[in-house]
Amino acid sequence: RDPHAFACIMEYDPLDEALHPLIAPHLPVPVIGSLIGLRPVAGGPAGAGSFHANVGQYCPDVATDPAYSGLATTLLANGIRSCWSMPIRSFTDGTSLGTVDVFRTVAGHAGDADSRVLSLASRLAAIAIDQDARERDLRHQAMHDPLTGLPNRAMFSERLAEAAEDGNVGVLFLDLDRFKLVNDTLGHEFGDEVLRAVADRLADAVVEPLLVSRFGGDEFTVLVPKVEAPSDLVAVGEELLAALAPPYTVRDHRIVLRASVGAALALNRPDDPRSLVRDADTALYHAKEKGRGRVEVFDDQMLEAGAERVRIEGALREAIDHGGIVVHFQPTVRLHDGKVMGAEALARCEAPTGGNLPPVLFIPVAEEVGLIPALFETVLTRACESASCWNVGRTEPFVVWVNLSPTQLGSAAVVEQISRIFRTTGVDPSLIGFEVTESGILPDPEQAAEFLAQLRSLGARIAIDDFGTGYSSLGYLQSLPVDTVKLDRSFVVRAGDDPRSRAIVGSVVELTKAMSLSCVAEGVETIEQLDVVAELGCPVVQGFVFARPAPADELTAWLVGRP
């Protein structure tokens, strides 16, 4: 929030033994360029010196500091007068990971408050980098088959979804014929060695952009992007069968294997890419029925593809037209005195045929088919009406929070819709807050910042939801008009037994206090979780431990007798 400061996170690369800018959202490009490949040395400039010494260093004036002689021309030309730097040390093993640097357009020393914020930023960056490294390792494990080393079903599904965005995508489903006989006669360990040999041949036969994965057991799938015709898939399938045909020698046993292949393709973007796997699997069984050792292409036009989405869309539209969209509210509670500080408004869809559609099903469909404006109209209107009611006679504001879809960010029509609803309901805008997720901000942070600033100018409050899931969190806190940080539920749930999650929660709480922001722990379901977040100093909590989401009248009754 310091208009004179530009933050930069530098990451150390052990391969070239140098520091490189990792995140520097507002630092002038020439300055970023001058920092690339900065080598840690005693008395070096910016992060080079603090990384080498493993302590914070402060330069009040780059024009007079000899350590900055090599950078001063570039820094001064871009308005930089001073620099503060703090090393980032791993919580895992204590090694130096990089530095947090603050470049300022005015000369001067860092105050105690500045040093504390810089130290907190360093700790939070260390947690993020540690977590990122761990997540990369975990992701590799999660995306690869431990037996063969091939990509697994999860990675295949992810790549399939990406390839399907461009259309013209095909899937081959390959199964080894009578492989059960190998396991039954020679044992599963022997069978595993055979599977590894098969995987090696498939990997050698498939070149990018094709992708081969072990789908499970003796089943393998191949992704074929940019396919033009069924004959293309048949040709790839026959090449794979030819690669697998030569005998295998495993533990002095000579094994001959045959396989069958099913194929499916979409010449346009499929509604559900997973349907291609299903259709290829169906074609595989036809190949086996026709004698095995062959390739069969699914020849139906996926008549049932998207049927479930159509059903949900129909039910959602009918609910919107006939008052089936209702709003439930879940309260937020301040821990030190038990005071209820507000509530989050949540859309619920009562299907006309009975039962409720879960938000995880109808929200994505609403985003896809353009029904978010109608849903938002109902939710925000009910939120404004309830906020006015619940604030009668209160000395502290009871804020009702409404979620914004990523599809709404940047839209002038949404700003006008919100302004209109504020006018028609007569609500005090300061009693309404809007929540936006980090993933919603990522595609265009500058546009999101401008959009949220417009909402702030209407008098509304702003919260970052699911905070802590990305590197950019620090940048968001500096650049967005944020009032509140809502901790991602995953950290809260794991904080009791996972030291990293506990450290993240504690550091975020400290950082928000230093920046005079409110902090809310979401998803607190048990007394044990409540005790942990209370111990870590989180001031406000939301979750089942206090109340489940409920209609406005039920929450009104629940509030009776509560502060």
N, C-alpha and C positions, 0 to 999 in steps of 0.2 A: 504493500500500500504506500510505500515511499516513492513519490514521483521522481526522486533523484536517483533511484537505484535500479540496476539491472542484474538479475540473478543468473548464474550459470553453474551447472553441475558438470564437472570434469571427471571423466572416467579414465583410470589407468589401464593401459594395454601392455601386459607383460611381454608380448611378442616383440614390440618395438621399443619397450621401456620408455614410454612417453605418455603424456596426458593428452586427452582429446575432448573437445566439448561434446557433451551428451545431450543436454537440454539447455537452451539459451533463447527463450521465446522472443525476447525483445532487444537483445544485445545487437548492436549494429553489425552487419555482415563483415566488414573489414576487420573488426575486432575479433569476431569469431574465427576468421581466417588466420589471424596472427597467433591464436592460441592453439591451433592444430599442431600436434607433435611437440608440445612443450615438455622438455626433459627436466625431471626433478633434480635439482642441484641445491647445495647449501647457499642460502641467500638469494635464491632465484626469485623471479617475479611471480605474482599471482599465486596460483596453486603449486607452482614448481617448488617454491620455498617451503610452504606449509606442509606439502606432501613429504618432502625430504626430511624436514625436522619433526614431522608428526605432531605439530602443535599449530594453533591458530596464529596467523600473522596479519598485521594491519599496516597498510601503507597510506599515510594521510595525504600524500601529494606525489603522484607519479612523476611530476616534472622535476622534482629535486632528488628523488630516491635513485641511487646508482643502480640498484637491482633492476630498475625498469628502463635502463638506457636503450635496450633493444626493442622495447615495446612502446616507449613514451610517445614517439612520433605518431603512431597509429592511434593510440588511446586518446591523446590530446586532440588530434584531428577529428575525432568522433565524439568529443565533449566529455571524455572520461578523465576525472581528476584524482580519484582515490580508489583503493581496492582493499577489500577485506577477504580473507581466505581462511577456511577451516577444513582440516582433513576429514575424510569419511573413513571410519574404521569398521570393519566387519564385526557384527555381533557373534558370528559363528566361530571365527578363529583369530580375530583381532588384527588381521592383515589390513593394510591400507588399500582402499578401493578407488579413491579419487579425492576430489575436493569440492566443497561448495564455495563459490566465489561471488562476491557482491561488488560490482563496479558502480561507482557513484559519479554523478556529474558535478559534485561539489567536493572540495578538499575538506579534510577533517578526520579526527579520530572517531573510532566506534565507541558508543556509550555502553553502559552495562546492559541496558535493555536490548541494544543491537546485538551484543555478544551472545546473550541468552537465546535470542531468536535464531542466530546463525548456528549456535550449538544444537538447538532443537532440529533445525533443518538438516544439519549434518547427520544426526542420529536417524531421522526419518528417511533420509536418502540411503543410509547404510542398510536399514531394514528393507527398503524397496529393492536395492541391488541384490542383497542376500536372497530375498524372496524370489527375485527374477531368475537368479542362477539356479535356485532350487526348483523353480517351476519349469525351467528349460529341461533340467534333468528328468523331472517327473513327467513332463510332456513327452519327451523322447520315449520313456518307458511306457507311457500310456498309449503312444501311437505306433508302437512296434511289437511284433510278435516275439516273445522271448525264445521260442524254440528255433525259428528260422531266421530271425533278424529282419524279415520283411515288414513293410507297413502292415498294420492290423486293420480290423474292420472299422475302428473309429477314424483312423486316418483316411481310409478309403472313402468313408461316407463324407468326410469333410472335403476332400478333394473333388468328389463327385458333385457336391453342392456347388462348389466354385466353378467347375467346368460347365455345369448345367446353366449357369447364368448366360453363357454365350449360345446355348442351344447346340444342335448337331453333336450330340454326345452319345457314346455307346458303352455298353457294359458286357463283358464276357464272364460267365460263371462256369468255372472248370472244376470237375470232380473226378478223382481217380477211380477207375472201375475196379470193383471188388477189392478195394484196399483193406477191407476188414479181414480178408483172408490172410494178409501179411501179418497183421497184429495177432490174429488168433493162432497162427502156426509158428511164428518166429518171435513173438513177444512185442510188447509196446515199446521197449527201448530200441529194439531193432527197427520197428516202424518209425520211431522218431528220427533215426538216422536216415532212413529212406526219404522221409518228408524233407529233411534238410537238403538232401541231394536233389530232390525235385525242385525245391525252392531255388537252389543255385541255378539250375537249368532255366527256370522261368525268368529269373532275374537277368541272366545273360541274354535271353531271347527278347526281352522287352527293353526298349530304349525310350527315353523321354521324347515327347510328353506323355507317353503311355505310363501307367502305374500298375504294378502287380502287388497284390496283398494276399496274405493268408486270412481267409474269412473265418476259418474254424475247422478243426478236424483235418480231413483231407480235401477241403474245399478252398479254392483260390479264386479271386476275382481280378479282372483286368479292366482298368478305365481307359477308354479310347476316345479322347476329345477330337473335335473337328472331323468327325466321320461324315461322309457324304452319302453313303448308300449301304444297304445291308450287305452287299458283296464285299465292302471294305472290312466289315466285321468278320465275315466268313474267312477272308484271306488271313487276317491276324490269328483267328482261331486255329486254322489249319497249320500255320507256322508253329504255334505253340504245341500242337499235337505232334508235329514232326520233331520238335526239340525234345520231347519227352519219350519218344519211341525207342531210341537206342537202349540196350540193356544197361542196368546198373550193377556195379560190383560193391557189395556192402558186406564186410566181415567174411570175405571169401565166398559169399553167396552171389550168384548171378540172378538178378531179378529183372523180369520184363513187365513193364507197366503200360497200361493203356488208359486213356482218359476220354471223357465226353465233355462237350462244351455247349452251353446255351448262350444265346446272344439277344440283346434288346437294344434298341436305339430310339432316340427322339430327335427328329429333325427341326423341332422348335423347342423352346424352353419348356421343360416339363413342369407341371404344377407341383409335383412331389418327386424330386430326383430319386428317392428311395424306391419308387415304383419300378424303376429300371432294373434294380437288383431283383425285385420280386418277379418281374416278367422274364428276366434272364434265367432265374431259377426254374420257372415254369418251362421254359424252352429246354433247359438241361434234362428235365425228366422226359420230355419228348424225344431228345437225342438218345437217351438210354432205352426208351421203349422201341426205338427204331433200329436197335442193334449195337449201340455203344460205339465209341471210337469215332465220333462224328461231331459236326457242328450244326445246330439247329437255331434258326432265328425266330424270335417271337413275332408272329404275324398279325396279332390283334392290334387295334389302334388305341389300346389302353382306354377302353370304354368306361372303366370305373375310376380312372385317374381323376383325382380332385373331388370325388363324390362327397367325402367327409367335409371338405372345405365349403362346398356348395351348401351342404346341410346346415353347417354352422352359420354361414352368411344369411341363409333364409331365416333361421331362428332369430338371429340378431336383429335383422331388419324388422321382423314382426314385433320383437320386444320393444324396439325403439318406437314403432308406430302405435303400439297399444299400451304404453306405460309399463313395460316390463323391465326397464332399466331403473334399478333402485340404488341408493347410496347408503353404504354402511360407514361407520366412523370408529376409528381405534384411537383411544386417548394416549397422550404423552404426559408423563408424571415427573415432576421435579423431586429428586430423592431426599434432599436435606429436610424438607418440610412436608412432603407428600402432596404438594399442590398440583392440581391438574392444569397443565399449561396450554393444552390445545388438543387437536385430534387430526388424524389423517383421513381424508375422504377417499373411499374406495368404491369403484363401480361394481355392481353385481347385475347379472343378467338372468332373469327368471324366464325360462323357455316357455313358449305358449303351450307346448304339449306336456308340460309338467317337468319339475326338476330345474336345477340351475346349471348354466354353462360356466365352467371355471374360467376365471380371467386369463389363465395361461392359454386357453383355447380361443376365446373370443376377441381378446385384445389384438393379437397378431392379425387375425382376419379383418378386424376393423381398420387396422393400419393399412392393410393391403388393398382393401376395396373402398377406402375413403370415408369410413363411417366415424372416424375419430371426432370430427366437429360436432356431430349429433350427440355422441356420448359425452363429450366435454361440456356441451351446453347444459345437459341434465346435471352432471356432477358439480360443476361450478355454481350453478343456480342454487342447488340444494345446500352447497357449502356456505354460500353467502347468506342464505336465509337462516341457516342454523347458527352461523357465527354471530349474527346480530342478536339472536335469541339468547345464546349462551353467555354473551357479554353484558347482559343487563345486570347492573348492580355490582359488577366486578371492579376491583381496584387495579388488577393486572390484566393485560390482554389475554384472551383465550383465542389462540391463532388456529385457524383451520387450514390444513395443507392439502393442496390439490396437485396431482401428478401431471406433468407435461409429457406427451409422447415426443420422441425424437422427430417425428414427422411434422410437429408443430413449430419447431425452433426456426426462427428467421422469418416467419410468416407475418406479414402486416395484417392479414385478415384475422389472425389469432389475437393480436393486440387490440384490434377494433372489437372483436367478440368479447374479450375480457372487459374492456372499457364499457361496452354497452351493458353487460350483465351487472357490473358495478353500479351503473347509473340506475338501472331498472329495479334492482333489489335494494338500493339505498345503503348498502353495506359500507362501513368504514374500511377502505382498502388495506389499511395496516393490519386488519384482522385476518387477512388472507395471505397465504404463502404458496409459492409454487416450487415444486421439487423437480429437478432435472438430474438425470444420471450422467456419470462421467462418459459412458459409452455414447450418450446422445450428443455430448459436446464435442467429442473427438473429431468427427468429420470436418467441422469448420468452427474452430474455437472463437475466431474473431467475430463471425456472424452470430454465434451464440451469445457472446458477450454483449454485442450491440442490442440483440433482441431482449436479453434479460434486463439490460439497462432501461429499456423502454417500459418493461413491466415495473421496474423499480420506480420509474418516474410517475407511474400511476399511483404509487403509494404502497404497493404490495411488497412482501418479503420474498427472499430467494434462498433455497437450500440446495446443496449438492447431495444427492442421494447415492447410496452405495459407495461412499468415499473410501479410498484406500486401495482400490483395485487397479490403479494405473500409475505410471511414472509421473503423469502430468498433474497429479493432485496439487503439488506446491504451486505450480503455475496457475492453476485455476483459482486458488485462494488469493493470489496476487492480482489477477486480471479480471475476475468476475465480481459483480456487485453482490457478494454472498453475505447472508446473515447467519446461516446455520449450516452445520456439517452433520450429516446422518451417517454414522459408521456402518459399513457394510456388515450385514448379518453374519457372514461367514467368519469374520474375525471375532465377533461377539460369542458365537457358539463355541469356537475353539479356544477362546482366551483362557479357560480354566486349566487346560492340560497341554497347550501348545505355547512354548515360550515365545516364538516369533509373533504369534497372534496377540499374545499378552503385551509384548513390547510395542506392537503397532497401536493397539488401543491406548496404552499409556502415553505414547508419544503424541498421538493425535490429540488426545485430551489436553496435554500440556501446550501443544502448538495452538490450539483454538483459544485457550485461555490467554496466551501471549498476544494473540491477534484480536482479542475481544469478540470472539465469535461464540455462538451457542453450539453445543455438541450434544447429539442425541444418539443413544445406542439402540439400534433397531433389533427386532427379533429376539428379545429376551423372553425366554419361555419358562425358565425354572428359577427357583430360589437360589440355586447354586450359581447360575449365570448372573443373577441380580447381585449377589454378594461380590462377584469378581469385578463387575463394572463399577460398583460402588467403591470398592477398594482402590480401583485405579483412578477414581475421581471424576468419572463421567457424571455430569449433573442431571441429565434428563434421560428417561428410559421410555421405550415403547415396546409392547409385546404382550403375549398371552399371560405372562406372569401377573399383569394387572387386569387386562380385559381383552376379550376377542372383539373383532369388528362387529358392530351392531347398528341397527337402524337408529335414526336420530332420537325417536321417542324413548327407546331403551337406554341410550346413553344419557338422555336427560334424567331419567329415573336413577341411573347409576351415579350421576353427579350429586344427587341430593345427599347432603350431609358431608360431602367431601370439600376440602378447601380449594 
